[in-house]
Amino acid sequence: MELMRIRMKLSPGQRLQAMLDARMVLVGFRRARLRRQYPDLSDRDLNMKLLEEIDRAKKLAARPYPIPGYPA
């Protein structure tokens, strides 16, 4: 709840920047994990692997089954 209160005090531009910063951190974590898994890949190939992961995640259903008590 405290985080929500802090976010509400930000301007729309500041909220957008915070979202972009968080995305950059998460992409960096994924890239670092892939680098550990595939240490011999070039930067280009590593970026392609990252894009494949992002594409695969987009194709997954957020909820493959309904949660009881929540609208479908």
C-alpha positions as CSV (number, residue, x, y, z in Angstrom):
1,M,0.0,0.0,0.0
2,E,2.8,2.4,0.8
3,L,4.3,1.9,-2.7
4,M,1.0,2.8,-4.2
5,R,0.8,6.0,-2.1
6,I,4.3,6.9,-3.3
7,R,3.4,6.2,-6.9
8,M,0.3,8.4,-6.8
9,K,2.4,11.4,-5.8
10,L,4.4,11.0,-9.0
11,S,3.5,12.9,-12.2
12,P,2.5,10.8,-15.2
13,G,5.9,11.3,-16.7
14,Q,7.6,10.2,-13.6
15,R,5.4,7.1,-13.4
16,L,6.3,6.2,-17.0
17,Q,10.0,6.7,-16.3
18,A,9.8,4.4,-13.3
19,M,8.1,1.7,-15.4
20,L,10.7,2.0,-18.1
21,D,13.5,1.8,-15.5
22,A,12.0,-1.3,-13.9
23,R,11.7,-2.9,-17.4
24,M,15.3,-2.1,-18.1
25,V,16.4,-3.8,-14.8
26,L,14.3,-6.9,-15.6
27,V,15.7,-7.2,-19.1
28,G,19.2,-6.8,-17.7
29,F,18.5,-9.7,-15.3
30,R,17.3,-11.9,-18.1
31,R,20.2,-11.0,-20.3
32,A,22.7,-11.8,-17.5
33,R,21.0,-15.2,-16.9
34,L,21.2,-16.0,-20.6
35,R,24.8,-14.9,-20.7
36,R,25.6,-17.4,-17.9
37,Q,23.7,-20.1,-19.8
38,Y,25.3,-19.4,-23.1
39,P,28.7,-17.7,-22.5
40,D,29.9,-18.2,-26.1
41,L,27.0,-16.4,-27.8
42,S,27.7,-13.1,-29.5
43,D,25.8,-10.1,-28.3
44,R,23.6,-10.3,-31.4
45,D,22.8,-13.9,-30.8
46,L,22.2,-13.3,-27.1
47,N,19.8,-10.5,-28.0
48,M,18.0,-12.8,-30.3
49,K,17.6,-15.4,-27.5
50,L,16.2,-12.6,-25.3
51,L,13.7,-11.6,-27.9
52,E,12.7,-15.3,-28.3
53,E,12.1,-15.5,-24.5
54,I,10.0,-12.4,-24.5
55,D,8.0,-13.6,-27.5
56,R,7.4,-17.0,-25.8
57,A,6.3,-15.3,-22.6
58,K,3.7,-13.2,-24.6
59,K,2.2,-16.3,-26.0
60,L,1.6,-18.0,-22.7
61,A,-1.8,-17.5,-21.2
62,A,-1.8,-15.4,-18.1
63,R,-4.3,-17.7,-16.4
64,P,-4.8,-21.1,-18.1
65,Y,-7.7,-21.8,-15.8
66,P,-10.3,-19.6,-14.0
67,I,-9.7,-18.6,-10.4
68,P,-12.7,-19.4,-8.2
69,G,-14.5,-16.3,-7.1
70,Y,-13.1,-14.0,-9.9
71,P,-14.8,-13.2,-13.2
72,A,-13.3,-15.0,-16.2
